């Protein structure tokens, strides 16, 4: 009986300091990443992704400016690891699944983020008119844009809007 009270007390103490929430940094390698933002318009304001192509190489795809064309570039394992470092440094693995404002907003913006790891774990989060604290999302976006800036144009949104 005393053991159960001690376990209960220890469990309560750990939950108060946040050690038993189950959210830890995934240990596997990063295998894919997607981040997008949107505003009132139908298409995404920003899109970026990291995926493996058919040859097994990693490719980053990113808009270099909001509502701009998409560029892509093959990247090395060090660049992939840097994305994981950002996730760890910014504690993005602690993100809630959904962020919403406390008051109703009829017009606004939204975002979504997803990272998959080789150990089967994923970080899936998104929001509407609210976001997590920190700079994780902006750092992910900026790094995608930095990598893709000397990449290949794969989609030109200007030619689509002229039709």
Residue frames as qw, qx, qy, qz and C-alpha x, y, z in Angstrom:
[[0.000, 0.884, 0.467, 0.000, 0.00, 0.00, 0.00],
 [0.299, -0.793, 0.108, 0.520, 2.81, 2.44, 0.82],
 [0.436, -0.094, 0.603, 0.662, 4.44, 1.65, -2.52],
 [0.220, 0.652, 0.635, 0.350, 1.28, 2.72, -4.39],
 [0.146, -0.947, -0.207, 0.198, 1.21, 6.06, -2.54],
 [0.411, -0.571, 0.370, 0.607, 4.88, 6.65, -3.34],
 [0.391, 0.207, 0.686, 0.578, 4.31, 5.78, -7.00],
 [0.091, 0.835, 0.526, 0.137, 1.31, 8.10, -7.11],
 [0.266, -0.887, 0.002, 0.378, 3.28, 10.93, -5.51],
 [0.441, -0.342, 0.528, 0.640, 6.25, 10.40, -7.83],
 [0.332, 0.451, 0.695, 0.452, 3.98, 10.26, -10.89],
 [0.010, -0.930, -0.364, 0.041, 2.25, 13.48, -9.85],
 [0.357, -0.755, 0.205, 0.510, 5.57, 15.20, -9.27],
 [0.438, -0.081, 0.635, 0.631, 6.93, 14.12, -12.67],
 [0.247, 0.659, 0.630, 0.330, 3.79, 15.26, -14.47],
 [0.131, -0.940, -0.193, 0.247, 4.01, 18.68, -12.81],
 [0.279, -0.691, 0.394, 0.539, 7.57, 19.21, -14.07],
 [0.610, 0.634, -0.197, -0.432, 6.75, 17.84, -17.52],
 [0.104, -0.480, 0.858, 0.153, 8.81, 14.64, -17.52],
 [0.389, 0.130, 0.910, -0.058, 5.98, 12.25, -18.26],
 [0.509, 0.558, 0.084, -0.650, 4.24, 13.92, -21.21],
 [0.806, 0.198, 0.540, 0.139, 5.79, 11.38, -23.61],
 [0.518, 0.852, 0.020, 0.071, 7.06, 14.03, -26.02],
 [0.580, -0.559, 0.383, 0.453, 10.73, 13.52, -26.67],
 [0.272, 0.688, -0.465, -0.486, 12.96, 14.29, -29.61],
 [0.964, 0.237, 0.039, -0.115, 12.72, 11.43, -32.12],
 [0.560, -0.561, 0.532, 0.299, 15.96, 9.45, -32.27],
 [0.742, 0.325, 0.514, 0.284, 15.66, 8.30, -35.88],
 [0.291, -0.098, 0.362, 0.880, 16.98, 10.08, -38.93],
 [0.389, 0.541, 0.168, -0.727, 14.78, 12.72, -40.53],
 [0.435, 0.161, 0.803, 0.374, 13.14, 11.18, -43.62],
 [0.128, 0.576, 0.521, 0.617, 10.71, 13.91, -44.72],
 [0.130, -0.440, -0.363, 0.811, 9.53, 17.38, -43.80],
 [0.106, 0.602, 0.541, 0.577, 6.71, 19.63, -45.01],
 [0.134, -0.496, -0.380, 0.769, 5.88, 23.18, -44.02],
 [0.119, 0.490, 0.522, 0.688, 3.28, 25.49, -45.53],
 [0.026, 0.394, 0.406, -0.824, 1.49, 28.72, -44.71],
 [0.102, 0.522, 0.667, 0.522, -1.67, 30.18, -46.13],
 [0.086, 0.177, 0.241, -0.950, -3.62, 33.38, -45.93],
 [0.533, 0.409, 0.372, -0.640, -7.01, 34.32, -47.33],
 [0.495, 0.481, -0.495, -0.528, -6.16, 33.23, -50.87],
 [0.963, 0.046, -0.019, -0.265, -6.89, 29.71, -52.13],
 [0.822, 0.332, -0.373, 0.275, -3.29, 28.70, -52.81],
 [0.736, -0.479, -0.195, 0.436, -0.51, 28.37, -50.26],
 [0.026, -0.989, 0.141, 0.033, 1.34, 31.53, -49.36],
 [0.028, 0.680, -0.733, -0.003, 4.49, 29.46, -48.78],
 [0.991, -0.016, 0.009, -0.129, 5.34, 25.80, -49.42],
 [0.146, 0.682, -0.714, 0.059, 8.47, 23.89, -48.65],
 [0.969, -0.152, 0.081, -0.180, 9.36, 20.21, -48.37],
 [0.038, -0.592, 0.803, 0.050, 12.18, 17.76, -47.92],
 [0.933, 0.101, 0.207, -0.276, 11.72, 14.32, -49.52],
 [0.470, -0.300, 0.743, 0.371, 13.72, 11.48, -51.01],
 [0.558, 0.484, -0.306, -0.601, 13.54, 11.21, -54.79],
 [0.963, 0.163, -0.054, -0.207, 13.42, 8.00, -56.83],
 [0.644, 0.486, -0.508, 0.301, 17.22, 7.66, -56.63],
 [0.729, -0.439, -0.424, 0.309, 17.24, 7.87, -52.82],
 [0.355, 0.164, -0.152, 0.908, 18.75, 11.37, -52.73],
 [0.078, -0.677, -0.536, 0.498, 17.19, 14.10, -50.61],
 [0.191, 0.445, 0.375, 0.790, 15.57, 16.98, -52.46],
 [0.033, -0.510, -0.449, 0.733, 14.44, 20.24, -50.91],
 [0.119, 0.560, 0.559, 0.599, 11.61, 22.11, -52.67],
 [0.205, -0.589, -0.421, 0.659, 10.77, 25.65, -51.64],
 [0.220, 0.893, 0.274, 0.280, 9.21, 28.88, -52.75],
 [0.527, 0.077, -0.192, 0.824, 11.78, 31.66, -52.48],
 [0.137, -0.051, 0.153, -0.977, 9.11, 34.29, -51.90],
 [0.404, 0.318, 0.686, -0.514, 5.46, 34.22, -50.87],
 [0.674, 0.584, 0.321, -0.319, 3.19, 33.05, -53.70],
 [0.157, 0.715, -0.559, -0.390, 6.31, 32.61, -55.83],
 [0.809, 0.313, -0.455, -0.202, 7.48, 29.78, -58.04],
 [0.883, -0.405, 0.237, -0.020, 8.86, 26.53, -56.63],
 [0.358, 0.698, -0.619, 0.034, 12.55, 25.64, -56.80],
 [0.957, -0.280, 0.069, -0.044, 14.23, 22.36, -55.98],
 [0.253, 0.729, -0.620, 0.139, 17.73, 21.20, -55.20],
 [0.892, -0.108, -0.418, 0.135, 19.38, 17.93, -54.19],
 [0.242, -0.820, 0.377, -0.357, 21.04, 18.26, -50.80],
 [0.494, 0.287, -0.783, 0.246, 23.56, 16.24, -48.82],
 [0.633, -0.427, -0.637, 0.103, 23.12, 14.43, -45.51],
 [0.334, -0.133, -0.367, 0.858, 24.68, 17.33, -43.56],
 [0.241, -0.179, -0.153, -0.942, 21.88, 19.64, -44.75],
 [0.643, -0.371, -0.580, -0.335, 19.26, 17.04, -43.77],
 [0.588, -0.281, -0.578, 0.491, 20.89, 16.76, -40.34],
 [0.098, 0.074, -0.169, 0.978, 20.74, 20.55, -39.95],
 [0.500, -0.375, -0.357, -0.694, 16.94, 20.41, -40.25],
 [0.733, -0.375, -0.563, 0.070, 16.92, 17.89, -37.39],
 [0.436, -0.075, -0.383, 0.811, 19.17, 20.18, -35.34],
 [0.198, -0.274, -0.072, -0.938, 16.70, 23.04, -35.81],
 [0.677, -0.404, -0.475, -0.391, 13.85, 20.80, -34.64],
 [0.707, -0.282, -0.513, 0.396, 15.87, 19.81, -31.57],
 [0.294, 0.051, -0.230, 0.926, 17.18, 23.31, -30.73],
 [0.312, -0.230, -0.105, -0.916, 13.72, 24.87, -31.07],
 [0.240, 0.068, 0.866, -0.433, 12.06, 21.93, -29.25],
 [0.493, 0.114, -0.357, -0.785, 9.59, 21.54, -32.10],
 [0.402, -0.092, -0.909, -0.058, 8.87, 17.98, -30.91],
 [0.041, -0.310, -0.696, 0.647, 6.92, 19.62, -28.08],
 [0.271, -0.015, -0.267, -0.925, 4.52, 21.36, -30.47],
 [0.535, 0.251, 0.618, -0.519, 0.83, 20.79, -29.83],
 [0.413, 0.293, 0.789, 0.349, -1.13, 19.16, -32.64],
 [0.124, 0.722, 0.494, 0.467, -3.25, 22.29, -33.12],
 [0.230, -0.253, -0.253, 0.905, -2.96, 26.00, -32.32],
 [0.022, -0.700, -0.584, -0.410, -6.09, 28.14, -32.27],
 [0.019, 0.360, -0.222, 0.906, -6.71, 31.68, -30.96],
 [0.003, -0.270, -0.791, 0.550, -8.81, 32.13, -27.85],
 [0.379, 0.532, 0.260, -0.712, -11.23, 34.36, -29.77],
 [0.675, 0.490, 0.540, 0.114, -13.01, 33.70, -33.07],
 [0.090, -0.530, 0.380, 0.753, -11.19, 35.12, -36.11],
 [0.697, 0.554, 0.375, -0.258, -13.14, 35.34, -39.37],
 [0.628, 0.751, -0.168, 0.113, -10.21, 36.27, -41.58],
 [0.494, -0.753, 0.431, 0.064, -6.63, 35.28, -41.08],
 [0.404, 0.605, -0.681, -0.080, -3.84, 32.83, -41.74],
 [0.937, -0.251, 0.188, -0.155, -2.84, 29.26, -41.10],
 [0.181, 0.658, -0.730, -0.036, 0.11, 26.90, -41.20],
 [0.981, -0.131, 0.041, -0.139, 0.98, 23.20, -41.12],
 [0.057, 0.693, -0.717, 0.062, 4.16, 21.34, -40.22],
 [0.982, -0.088, 0.089, -0.141, 5.03, 17.66, -40.47],
 [0.135, 0.668, -0.732, 0.012, 8.32, 15.86, -39.89],
 [0.983, -0.065, -0.062, -0.159, 8.78, 12.08, -40.21],
 [0.179, -0.699, 0.691, -0.054, 11.67, 10.10, -38.75],
 [0.534, 0.278, -0.781, -0.166, 13.14, 6.65, -39.49],
 [0.002, 0.044, -0.893, 0.449, 12.14, 5.39, -36.03],
 [0.134, -0.497, -0.827, -0.225, 8.47, 5.74, -37.03],
 [0.142, -0.637, -0.448, 0.610, 7.86, 8.90, -34.99],
 [0.230, 0.579, 0.399, 0.672, 6.31, 12.02, -36.51],
 [0.070, -0.404, -0.333, 0.849, 5.74, 15.59, -35.47],
 [0.055, 0.528, 0.648, 0.546, 2.44, 16.86, -36.84],
 [0.130, -0.555, -0.417, 0.708, 1.25, 20.33, -35.97],
 [0.157, 0.469, 0.474, 0.729, -0.75, 23.16, -37.46],
 [0.098, -0.495, -0.491, 0.710, -2.65, 26.25, -36.58],
 [0.126, 0.697, 0.495, 0.503, -5.10, 28.90, -37.57],
 [0.096, -0.843, -0.015, -0.529, -4.32, 32.45, -36.44],
 [0.600, -0.720, 0.328, -0.122, -2.05, 31.12, -33.68],
 [0.749, 0.437, -0.466, 0.173, 1.38, 29.50, -33.55],
 [0.821, -0.399, -0.253, 0.319, 3.87, 28.05, -31.07],
 [0.246, -0.929, 0.214, 0.173, 6.46, 30.14, -29.29],
 [0.639, -0.353, 0.514, 0.451, 9.97, 30.23, -30.62],
 [0.269, 0.684, -0.365, -0.572, 11.53, 30.51, -34.07],
 [0.558, -0.078, 0.812, 0.151, 11.36, 26.91, -35.26],
 [0.588, 0.624, 0.514, -0.005, 8.94, 27.45, -38.13],
 [0.266, 0.944, -0.121, -0.156, 10.69, 30.56, -39.42],
 [0.290, -0.624, 0.688, 0.232, 14.10, 28.84, -39.17],
 [0.628, 0.165, 0.749, 0.135, 12.83, 25.82, -41.13],
 [0.488, 0.818, 0.301, -0.051, 11.39, 28.14, -43.81],
 [0.043, 0.921, -0.332, -0.199, 14.53, 30.27, -44.03],
 [0.437, -0.419, 0.760, 0.237, 16.78, 27.21, -44.33],
 [0.642, 0.414, 0.638, 0.095, 14.62, 25.69, -47.07],
 [0.371, 0.921, 0.097, -0.074, 14.76, 28.97, -48.98],
 [0.195, -0.799, 0.520, 0.232, 18.53, 29.27, -48.47],
 [0.563, -0.147, 0.782, 0.224, 19.11, 25.76, -49.83],
 [0.560, 0.547, 0.614, 0.102, 16.75, 26.17, -52.81],
 [0.115, 0.874, -0.002, -0.472, 17.89, 29.64, -53.89],
 [0.117, 0.595, -0.642, -0.469, 20.41, 28.26, -56.38],
 [0.529, 0.113, 0.840, -0.042, 18.22, 25.31, -57.31],
 [0.053, 0.129, 0.736, 0.663, 16.20, 24.56, -60.41],
 [0.469, 0.115, 0.105, -0.870, 12.87, 26.22, -61.17],
 [0.087, 0.111, 0.985, 0.098, 10.26, 23.46, -61.20],
 [0.046, 0.697, 0.714, 0.042, 7.02, 25.39, -61.17],
 [0.134, 0.053, 0.046, 0.988, 6.37, 28.91, -62.33],
 [0.099, 0.588, 0.707, -0.380, 3.19, 30.33, -60.83],
 [0.134, 0.523, -0.111, -0.834, 3.32, 33.40, -63.14],
 [0.189, 0.115, -0.763, -0.607, 2.71, 31.28, -66.24],
 [0.070, -0.380, -0.919, 0.074, -0.23, 29.59, -64.51],
 [0.063, 0.630, 0.449, -0.630, -1.90, 32.89, -63.65],
 [0.119, 0.407, -0.360, -0.831, -1.57, 34.23, -67.24],
 [0.005, -0.139, -0.917, -0.375, -3.67, 31.42, -68.72]]
